[in-house]
Amino acid sequence: MLIAQITDPHIKTPGKLAYRRVDTAAMLARCVREVADLRPAPDIVVLTGDTVDLGLPEEYEHLNALLAPLTMPIYAIPGNHDEREAMRAAFRARRYFPASGFLHYAVDDWPLRIVALDTVIPGEGGGELCAERLAWLDRTLAAAANAPTLILMHHPPFPTGIGHMDEVGLRAPAAFGSVLAHHAQVQAVLCGHLHRTIQAQVGGRRVTTCPSPAHQVALDLGAGSPGGFRLEPPGYMVHLWRDGVLVSHTAVIGDFGGTHPFFHPDGSLID
């Protein structure tokens, strides 16, 4: 099973730039082209939050138009820039969001079971998994204890060291780790929010954040550092589930030349 992960595209209404500088729509369109051209093609795409920038219905309409070239199923979760009800309406045709309440769900159609979480606190940058959401997660994982499972959530459940982002991170992440530790079938947790590739262990499971197809959060681990972003090479991730092992690749978006050979036609190394 091949899974492409796109996160934090921050789509605005047509013609608007994020922070008056970043053409997020053009950058997502380029990412979509690259994902669509992958061979073999991904079985699914997961979209791990901050799909739009202000949660406006017009932004979701623009997002869906930009995603249209992707013919495989797309499984989305909300981030802190999303608006729960507008997102529910925009993704209604995909039929996995519940009709009311949190936008969490499980999908049992693939070799890896997908469990998607809603960590949104309306009107806030940080996230949480409250007692109700944690209980739902525990029940949902227990219902298929032998099914290899991938969890999707926007806010990573660990401090990253990037201070201004940790201030708007996941509240009380230890509670999530405690639930995770009881479910050995979880292969990995895929997150967004940080606009960078970062890995950690939580509850004995691998947790990974994904770069954005647009701007990246500046890598600044100094105490009290101000928030900021950089126009570093944009990216996405590709996760391969094969023979009981999940392997994750970070892909950089753009034309960098090649692919160039290592060897001459006779098999000798090019020197």
Residue pairs with C-beta under 8 A, 6 or more apart in sequence:
1 43
1 44
1 110
1 111
1 112
1 240
1 241
1 242
2 38
2 40
2 41
2 42
2 43
2 238
2 239
2 240
2 241
3 42
3 43
3 44
3 45
3 46
3 112
3 150
3 238
3 239
3 240
3 241
4 35
4 38
4 42
4 44
4 45
4 46
4 236
4 237
4 238
4 239
5 45
5 46
5 47
5 48
5 190
5 210
5 236
5 237
5 238
5 239
6 28
6 31
6 35
6 45
6 46
6 47
6 48
6 210
6 213
6 236
7 47
7 48
7 49
7 50
7 79
7 154
7 191
7 192
7 193
7 195
7 209
7 210
7 211
7 212
7 236
8 48
8 49
8 50
8 79
8 192
8 193
8 195
8 210
8 212
8 213
8 214
9 24
9 27
9 28
9 31
9 47
9 50
9 51
9 52
9 63
9 66
9 212
9 213
9 214
10 18
10 22
10 24
10 50
10 52
10 53
10 81
10 212
10 214
10 215
11 24
11 25
11 28
11 51
11 52
11 53
11 59
11 62
11 63
11 66
12 18
12 24
12 25
12 52
12 53
12 54
12 59
12 62
13 56
13 58
13 59
13 62
14 25
14 62
17 23
17 24
18 24
18 53
18 214
18 215
19 215
19 229
21 231
22 214
22 215
22 229
22 231
24 53
24 213
24 214
24 215
25 62
25 66
27 213
27 214
27 234
27 253
28 63
28 66
28 67
28 213
28 214
29 66
30 213
30 234
30 253
30 254
31 213
31 234
31 236
31 253
32 66
32 67
32 69
32 70
33 69
34 236
34 251
34 253
35 42
35 45
35 70
35 236
36 69
36 70
36 71
38 238
41 72
42 72
42 238
43 72
43 73
43 110
44 72
44 73
44 74
44 75
44 110
44 114
45 70
45 72
45 73
45 74
45 75
46 74
46 75
46 76
46 77
46 114
46 152
46 190
47 67
47 74
47 75
47 76
47 77
48 77
48 79
48 152
48 153
48 154
48 190
48 191
48 192
48 210
49 76
49 77
49 78
49 79
49 80
49 81
49 82
49 153
49 154
49 192
49 193
50 79
50 80
50 81
50 82
50 154
50 192
50 193
51 60
51 63
51 76
51 78
51 79
51 81
51 82
51 87
52 59
52 60
52 62
52 63
52 81
52 82
52 87
53 59
53 81
54 81
54 83
55 81
55 82
55 83
55 86
55 87
56 83
56 86
57 86
57 89
57 90
60 86
60 87
60 89
60 90
60 91
61 90
63 90
64 90
67 74
73 94
74 94
75 94
75 96
75 107
75 114
75 116
75 152
76 87
76 91
76 94
76 116
77 103
77 104
77 116
77 117
77 118
77 152
77 153
77 154
78 84
78 87
78 103
78 118
78 119
78 120
78 154
79 119
79 120
79 154
79 155
79 192
79 193
80 120
80 121
80 124
80 125
80 126
80 127
80 154
80 155
80 168
80 193
82 120
83 122
84 102
84 103
84 118
84 120
84 122
87 97
87 103
88 97
88 103
91 97
96 105
96 107
96 116
97 103
97 105
98 104
98 105
102 118
102 132
102 133
102 136
103 116
103 118
103 120
104 115
104 116
104 117
104 118
104 133
104 136
104 137
105 115
105 116
106 113
106 114
106 115
106 116
106 140
106 144
107 113
107 114
107 116
108 144
108 147
111 148
111 241
112 148
112 149
112 150
112 187
112 241
112 246
113 144
113 147
113 148
113 149
113 150
113 185
114 149
114 150
114 152
115 137
115 140
115 141
115 149
115 150
115 151
115 152
116 151
116 152
116 153
117 129
117 133
117 137
117 151
117 152
117 153
117 154
118 133
119 127
119 128
119 129
119 133
119 153
119 154
119 155
119 170
120 127
120 154
121 127
121 128
124 168
125 168
126 155
126 167
126 168
126 169
126 170
126 171
127 153
127 154
127 155
127 169
127 170
127 171
127 193
128 170
128 171
128 172
129 137
129 153
129 170
129 172
129 175
129 176
134 175
134 176
134 179
137 151
137 176
137 179
138 179
138 182
138 183
141 149
141 179
141 182
141 183
141 185
141 186
142 183
144 185
145 183
145 185
146 185
147 185
148 185
148 187
148 241
148 244
149 183
149 185
149 186
149 187
150 186
150 187
150 188
150 189
150 190
150 239
150 241
150 246
151 180
151 186
151 188
151 189
151 190
152 189
152 190
152 191
153 170
153 189
153 190
153 191
154 191
154 192
154 193
155 169
155 170
155 191
155 193
156 169
156 170
156 191
156 193
156 194
156 198
156 200
156 207
156 209
157 170
157 173
157 176
157 177
157 189
157 191
157 202
157 207
158 173
158 200
158 202
158 207
159 166
159 169
159 173
160 166
160 169
160 194
160 198
160 209
161 221
162 194
162 196
162 217
162 218
162 219
162 220
162 221
162 225
163 220
163 221
163 222
163 223
163 224
163 225
164 225
164 226
164 227
165 193
165 194
165 217
165 227
169 193
170 176
173 202
176 202
176 203
177 202
177 203
178 203
179 203
180 186
180 189
180 202
180 203
180 204
180 205
181 203
181 204
186 205
187 205
187 206
187 241
187 246
188 205
188 206
188 207
188 208
188 239
188 246
188 248
189 202
189 205
189 206
189 207
189 208
190 208
190 210
190 237
190 239
191 207
191 208
191 209
191 210
192 209
192 210
192 212
193 209
194 209
194 217
195 211
195 212
195 214
195 215
195 216
195 217
195 229
196 209
196 211
196 216
196 217
196 219
197 208
197 209
197 210
197 211
197 235
197 237
197 250
198 208
198 209
199 206
199 207
199 208
199 209
200 207
201 207
206 246
208 237
208 248
210 235
210 236
210 237
210 250
211 234
211 235
211 236
211 237
211 250
212 234
212 235
213 234
213 235
213 236
213 253
214 234
215 229
215 230
215 231
215 234
216 229
216 230
216 231
216 232
216 234
217 227
217 228
217 229
217 230
218 227
218 228
218 229
218 230
220 228
233 252
233 253
233 254
234 252
234 253
234 254
235 250
235 251
235 252
235 253
236 250
236 251
236 253
237 248
237 249
237 250
237 251
238 248
238 249
238 251
239 246
239 247
239 248
239 249
240 246
240 247
240 248
240 249
261 270
262 269
262 270
263 269
263 270
264 270
